[in-house]
Amino acid sequence: MLYAGIALHKRTLAIHTVDAHGALVRKADLPTQRDRTTAYFAALPGPHRAVVECTLESGGRVTATCRGTFVAVKEGHPAYHRW
């Protein structure tokens, strides 16, 4: 299993992927484009888990935060049709 931390910004993504031992496998700064993000993960072997963290700022102050964990599942998995 590989684990990716994704810092989502307005125009870019900072992605760091590590293995189960915490060793860095790959990192990238990408534009927020679906094809570039898909290509990043398609180039890595095996299953992945990704965590996205975001903040919303207004007037220089953080007004909201979010965190989501994403895992790809195949058809037949109980969570497949939940989203």
Sequence and secondary structure as in RCSB ss.txt:
>XXXX:A:sequence
MLYAGIALHKRTLAIHTVDAHGALVRKADLPTQRDRTTAYFAALPGPHRAVVECTLESGGRVTATCRGTFVAVKE
GHPAYHRW
>XXXX:A:secstr
 EEEEEEE SSEEEEEEE TT  EEEEEEEES HHHHHHHHHTS S EEEEEEEEEEETTEEEEEEEEEEE   T
TSTTTT  
